[in-house]
Amino acid sequence: MKENGVSTLRFTFESAGCCGPSYGINLGEAQENDVTETVNGIEFAMDSKAFDIANTLTIDYVEDQQGAGLVISGESNCC
């Protein structure tokens, strides 16, 4: 994030299907109506529609033998 000169990780609602909602994750600035929270020096922003749906999600940063990245877990309704 620092390499890109961005301090915010922004989540957006993209669509909903039989396996639950799909989210977009972008590096960028918070928008006017976003809900924001700073955790460990990282600002997270979420559009209001994603925030209404995502109240049971957990976002974690994981490093293992396969690499490093974000893991999003929570309730999922699949067909």
C-alpha positions, 0 to 999 in steps of 0.5 A: 500500500505504501508503494502505491501511496495509498493508505486505505483498503476499500471494500465494495458490494458487487453482486449477490448470487446463490452463494452469497454476496460478492465483494470488490477490494481496491486500494483507494481513498474512502468515498463520502458515504463509506463507513471507515475504521482504522486497525493497526494503522490501516484504514478500511473503508466499506460502502454502505451497501457492503457494510449492511451485508458484511456484519459477520465477515472477518478479514485476516492477513495470513502468511504461509508456505503458499504466500501471503494475502487477505483471507475473508471468512464468515457466513456463506449461503450456498445453493 
